[in-house]
Amino acid sequence: MNKRVDKRMAPAERKQRFATLSGIPHEAHYTAADIACEDREGALGYPGEFPYTRGIYPTMYRGRLWTMRQYAGFGTAAESNQRYRYLLSQGQTGLSIAFDLPTQIGLDSDHPLARGEVGKVGVAIDSLEDMEALLEGIPLDRVSTSMTINSTAAILLMLYVAVAKKQGADLQRLSGTVQNDILKEYIARGTYIYPVRPAMRIVTDLFAWCRTELPSWNTISISGYHIREAGSTAVQEVAFTLADAIAYVEAAIAAGLAVDEFAPQLSFFFNSHNDLLEEIAKFRAARRLWARIMRDRFHAADPRSMLLRFHAQTAGSSLTAQQPENNIVRVAMQALAAVLGGCQSLHSNSLDEALALPTESAALLALRTQQIIAYESGVTDTVDPVGGSYAIEKLTDEIETRAREYLEKIDALGGMLRAIEIGYVQSEIQKAAYEYQQAVERGEQVVVGVNQFVAEEERPIPILRIDPEIERAQVSRVQARRARRDHAKVQSALAAVETRARSSENLVPAIQAAVEAYATVGEISDAMRRVFGEYQESVTI
């Protein structure tokens, strides 16, 4: 209990200790003394001004709402296209494409290791033919698109560009984001292909190519989301995401790019979890810390290089298969935290995602959740409505301090690549995940419907099922495309990819030529596998 509270006047408290999900203690109340510092005004600033604690734009949602970008993709390209067009018709303002596991790790749908996974957790994309079907009838020069893809990001972006060119779109105006964050795959997710350092080369090659050819495109979405989904705390999510970002900036500079040439197109992707106040403070702390890193560490001069622009997604790991209707409330609370934290785009999960890919009705309800926050809650009428809250400002300071301590530890280890290679980051996340699960099992962390308020009988809800015939049809489609393309042209294009991989030349133009020849995602990935090899995880603590 806070020492300023007269215990004689206060009733007994529910718990001996109150803390955030990251373990940051909660006082019973806060005052101005808790957030006193030498330069309080400088630490906060105004919205749109350094250090951007209160938001990256002066008017925030009074000028423009965040992009409502519902993540979707399943089965075949044609089916996913129908879902995208439906969501756009219902008020969604941007596409967000989910790819199946074979596509994510550079395997064609007819590869033996792809069996049983085609179209299951996202859409199957094998060649330009599939991308054309996926985007049919969608004007790419008028829609912002996010693609959650990492190891094969350069290939999938070139497929997207090829479709845009066929539509006659001006590539200089094409807008969207490709995740392209390979480091978090080694930390938290596992859909990597190549060893760390050649994989980083592909990332920076894409930075360089987009600088001139696709200048409005966000070349990376540095993802804390998957770090949090793997079990990290909010503090670790900020620290490890920004450590990854530092590694990308360093790699781009080492590749000969000036910081202000590429940094304005960096973007971020964060989780929005259950602890409302901590999540709001997390976003504010990350924004302030990144601005200071870019100014003080990398000497960025362009204010746009200091802006932490981020997409948020509500926490999939918080959703429960038990009493799935409870997830509606969780998602609404998490989405509100992202908005109060100042996100630039947002995906709100569907109530059924702990059970299966979302049904159309569940996806629509998730979109309506965002629309109600935007148009009915009133929180979009004021810039940073939580600014000045003693509790929020204290949490913001504490998260920034603790995240900075992690960054100093990573620097002492030799940087993020070295910290990943020796397993330090993975170990820290595993410990946090274990401690959280232990707290749930002891009943110290309440999960409604799971360890308290359990229902005797669960009500079934409709779920989306993927027809096994989809995989057979996709396999036939890719094999038929191989049979009718120009074989000599494809082989020449693949040989060029391999030659470029053995040199220091930028890989992207060769990848672009290969996709336009209808080489498959797997074939292009294999061309680079022959040069780079495959990553084998070996954690030594």
Residue pairs with C-beta under 8 A, 6 or more apart in sequence:
1 7
1 10
1 13
1 28
2 27
2 28
2 29
4 29
4 31
5 28
5 29
13 28
17 25
18 25
18 26
18 28
19 25
19 26
20 26
20 234
20 275
20 277
20 278
20 395
21 233
21 234
21 273
21 274
21 275
21 278
21 436
22 233
22 234
22 235
22 236
22 275
22 278
22 399
22 402
23 233
24 235
24 278
24 395
24 398
24 399
24 402
26 391
27 34
27 394
29 390
30 390
30 391
30 394
31 390
32 390
34 390
34 393
34 394
35 390
35 393
35 394
35 397
37 43
37 397
42 51
43 51
43 53
43 288
43 397
44 53
44 54
44 387
44 393
45 51
45 52
45 53
45 54
46 54
46 58
47 54
47 55
47 56
47 57
47 58
47 59
47 60
47 383
47 384
48 55
48 56
48 57
48 58
48 59
49 58
50 291
50 295
50 303
50 306
51 287
51 288
51 291
51 292
51 306
52 287
52 288
52 291
52 306
52 307
52 308
53 284
53 287
53 288
53 387
53 396
54 284
54 342
54 383
54 384
54 387
55 287
55 342
55 383
55 384
56 287
56 307
56 308
56 309
56 342
56 344
57 63
58 383
59 383
60 342
60 380
60 383
60 384
61 339
61 374
61 380
61 381
61 383
62 380
62 381
62 382
62 383
65 93
65 374
65 380
66 339
66 343
66 344
66 345
66 346
66 374
67 93
67 94
67 144
67 344
67 345
67 346
68 91
68 92
68 93
68 94
68 345
68 346
68 367
68 370
68 371
68 374
69 92
69 93
69 94
69 95
69 96
69 144
69 146
69 311
69 345
69 346
69 347
70 87
70 92
70 96
70 347
70 348
70 363
70 366
70 367
71 96
71 97
71 98
71 146
71 148
71 313
71 347
72 80
72 83
72 84
72 87
72 96
72 97
72 98
72 358
72 363
73 80
73 83
73 97
73 98
73 99
73 100
73 122
73 123
74 80
74 83
74 98
74 119
74 120
74 121
74 122
74 123
74 357
74 464
74 466
75 119
75 123
75 124
75 466
75 467
75 470
76 119
76 123
76 124
76 130
76 133
76 470
76 473
76 474
77 123
77 124
77 125
77 130
77 131
77 132
77 133
77 134
78 133
78 134
78 136
79 123
79 470
80 97
80 123
80 134
81 133
81 134
81 135
81 136
81 137
81 138
83 360
83 363
84 95
84 134
84 138
85 137
85 138
86 360
87 363
87 364
87 367
88 95
88 138
88 143
90 364
90 367
91 367
91 371
92 367
93 144
94 143
94 144
94 145
94 146
94 176
94 345
95 138
95 143
95 144
95 145
95 146
95 176
96 145
96 146
96 147
96 148
96 347
97 122
97 123
97 134
97 145
97 146
97 147
97 148
97 149
98 121
98 122
98 123
98 148
99 122
99 123
99 124
99 125
99 147
99 148
99 149
99 156
100 117
100 118
100 119
100 120
100 121
100 122
100 123
100 124
101 114
101 117
101 120
101 121
101 122
101 191
102 108
102 109
102 111
102 113
102 114
102 117
102 118
102 124
102 522
103 122
103 123
103 124
103 125
103 126
103 149
103 152
103 156
103 521
104 122
104 149
104 150
104 151
104 152
104 191
105 151
105 152
105 191
105 192
105 193
105 525
106 151
106 152
106 155
106 193
106 521
106 522
106 524
106 525
106 526
106 529
107 113
107 114
107 521
107 522
107 525
108 114
108 126
108 478
108 520
108 521
108 522
108 523
109 118
109 124
109 126
109 471
109 474
109 475
109 477
109 478
110 475
110 478
110 479
111 522
115 471
116 471
118 124
118 470
118 471
118 474
118 475
119 466
119 470
119 471
119 474
120 466
121 357
122 148
123 130
123 134
124 130
124 470
124 474
125 131
125 134
125 156
125 159
125 521
126 474
126 477
126 478
126 481
126 520
126 521
126 522
127 159
127 478
127 481
127 515
127 518
127 519
127 520
127 521
128 159
128 162
128 163
128 515
128 516
128 518
129 477
129 481
129 518
130 477
131 156
131 159
131 160
131 162
131 163
132 163
132 166
135 160
135 163
139 167
139 169
140 160
140 163
140 164
140 167
140 169
140 174
141 164
141 167
141 169
141 170
141 173
141 174
144 175
144 176
144 177
145 160
145 175
145 176
145 177
146 176
146 177
146 178
146 179
146 221
146 311
146 345
147 153
147 156
147 157
147 160
147 176
147 177
147 178
147 179
148 179
149 156
149 178
149 179
149 180
150 179
150 180
150 181
150 182
150 184
150 185
150 189
150 191
150 192
151 182
151 185
151 191
151 192
151 193
151 194
151 199
151 525
152 193
152 521
152 525
153 178
153 179
153 180
153 182
153 202
153 203
153 206
154 180
154 202
154 205
154 206
154 507
154 508
154 511
155 511
155 515
155 521
155 524
155 525
156 178
156 521
157 178
157 180
157 206
157 214
157 217
158 508
158 511
158 512
158 514
158 515
158 516
159 515
159 521
160 176
161 171
161 174
161 214
161 512
162 512
162 515
162 516
164 171
164 174
165 171
171 213
171 214
172 214
172 215
172 216
173 216
174 214
174 216
174 217
175 216
175 217
176 217
176 218
177 217
177 218
177 220
177 221
177 267
177 311
178 206
178 217
178 218
178 219
178 220
178 221
179 220
179 221
179 223
179 269
180 203
180 206
180 219
180 220
180 221
181 220
181 221
181 222
181 223
181 244
181 269
182 192
182 196
182 199
182 200
182 202
182 203
183 196
183 200
183 244
183 247
183 248
183 416
183 417
183 420
184 222
184 223
184 224
184 226
184 227
184 240
184 241
184 244
185 191
185 192
186 192
186 196
186 420
186 535
186 537
187 226
187 227
187 230
187 240
187 244
187 420
187 425
187 426
187 429
188 226
188 227
188 229
188 230
188 232
188 426
188 429
189 226
189 230
192 199
192 535
193 199
193 525
193 528
193 529
193 534
193 535
194 202
194 528
194 529
194 532
194 533
194 534
194 535
195 532
195 533
195 534
195 535
196 417
196 420
196 421
196 535
197 417
198 501
198 528
198 531
198 532
199 532
199 535
200 247
200 248
200 251
200 417
201 255
201 507
202 507
202 528
203 220
203 248
203 251
204 248
204 251
204 252
204 255
204 257
205 255
205 506
205 507
205 508
206 219
206 220
206 508
207 219
207 220
207 252
207 255
207 257
207 262
207 265
208 255
208 256
208 257
208 262
208 506
208 508
209 506
209 508
209 509
210 217
210 219
210 265
211 257
211 261
211 262
211 265
215 265
217 265
218 265
218 266
218 267
218 309
219 262
219 265
219 266
220 248
220 265
220 266
220 267
221 267
221 268
221 269
221 311
222 241
222 244
222 245
222 248
222 266
222 267
222 268
222 269
223 241
223 244
223 268
223 269
224 232
224 237
224 238
224 240
224 241
224 268
224 269
224 270
224 271
224 286
225 269
225 270
225 271
225 313
227 236
227 237
227 240
227 241
227 271
227 429
228 234
228 237
228 270
228 271
228 273
228 315
228 317
229 271
229 315
229 316
229 317
230 429
230 433
231 317
231 429
231 430
231 432
231 433
231 434
231 436
231 437
232 240
232 428
232 429
232 432
232 433
233 432
234 273
234 275
234 278
234 279
234 282
234 399
235 282
235 399
235 402
235 403
235 406
236 406
236 428
236 429
236 432
237 270
237 271
237 282
238 282
238 285
238 286
238 289
238 399
238 400
238 403
239 402
239 403
239 404
239 405
239 406
239 407
239 410
240 406
240 416
240 425
240 428
240 429
241 268
241 270
241 286
242 286
242 289
242 290
242 293
242 403
242 407
243 406
243 407
243 410
243 416
243 419
243 425
244 416
245 266
245 268
245 290
245 293
246 293
246 297
246 407
246 415
246 416
247 415
247 416
247 417
248 266
249 259
249 263
249 266
249 294
249 298
250 415
252 259
252 262
253 259
253 298
259 294
259 298
259 299
259 300
259 305
260 300
260 301
260 302
260 305
263 294
263 298
263 300
263 302
263 304
263 305
263 306
264 302
264 304
264 305
264 307
266 309
267 309
267 310
267 311
267 344
268 286
268 290
268 308
268 309
268 310
268 311
269 310
269 311
269 312
269 313
270 282
270 283
270 286
270 310
270 311
270 312
270 313
270 338
270 343
271 312
271 313
271 314
271 315
272 279
272 312
272 313
272 314
272 315
272 334
272 335
272 337
272 338
272 341
272 343
272 346
273 279
273 315
273 318
273 334
273 337
274 315
274 318
274 330
274 333
274 334
276 333
276 336
276 337
277 391
277 392
277 395
278 395
278 399
279 334
279 337
279 338
279 341
280 337
280 340
280 341
280 386
280 392
280 395
281 392
281 395
281 396
281 398
281 399
282 341
282 399
283 310
283 312
283 338
283 341
283 342
283 343
284 341
284 342
284 392
284 396
285 395
285 396
285 397
285 399
285 400
285 403
286 308
286 310
286 403
287 308
287 342
288 396
288 400
289 400
289 403
289 404
290 306
290 308
291 306
291 307
291 308
294 300
294 305
294 306
295 306
298 305
300 306
309 344
310 343
310 344
311 343
311 344
311 345
311 346
311 347
312 338
312 341
312 343
312 345
312 346
312 347
313 346
313 347
313 348
313 349
314 330
314 331
314 334
314 335
314 338
314 347
314 348
314 349
315 330
315 334
315 349
316 349
316 353
316 354
318 330
318 334
319 327
319 330
319 331
319 349
319 351
319 353
319 354
320 326
320 327
320 354
320 447
320 449
320 450
321 354
321 355
322 449
322 450
322 454
322 455
322 458
323 448
323 449
323 455
323 458
324 351
324 352
324 354
324 355
324 461
325 351
325 459
325 461
326 448
326 449
327 349
327 350
327 351
327 352
327 353
327 354
328 351
328 365
328 369
331 348
331 349
331 350
331 351
331 366
331 369
332 348
332 369
332 372
332 373
334 348
335 346
335 348
335 369
335 370
335 373
336 373
336 377
336 379
338 346
339 346
339 373
339 374
339 379
339 380
340 379
340 385
340 386
342 384
346 370
348 366
348 367
348 369
348 370
349 358
349 366
350 358
350 359
350 362
350 363
350 365
350 366
351 362
351 365
351 366
351 461
352 358
352 359
352 362
352 461
352 462
352 463
352 464
353 362
355 461
355 463
356 463
356 464
356 465
357 464
357 466
358 366
358 464
359 462
359 463
359 464
361 462
373 379
373 380
374 380
379 385
386 392
387 393
410 416
410 419
410 424
410 425
413 419
413 422
413 424
416 425
419 425
420 426
422 539
422 540
422 541
423 539
423 540
423 541
424 541
426 539
427 539
427 541
436 445
439 445
440 447
440 450
440 451
441 451
443 451
443 452
446 452
449 455
478 520
481 518
481 520
482 520
485 517
485 518
486 517
486 518
489 517
490 514
490 517
490 518
490 519
490 523
492 517
493 510
493 513
493 514
493 517
493 519
494 514
494 519
494 523
494 524
494 527
495 527
496 510
496 513
496 514
497 507
497 510
497 511
497 514
497 524
497 527
497 528
498 527
498 528
498 530
498 531
499 510
500 506
500 507
500 509
500 510
501 507
501 527
501 528
501 530
501 531
501 532
502 531
507 528
511 524
514 523
514 524
514 527
515 524
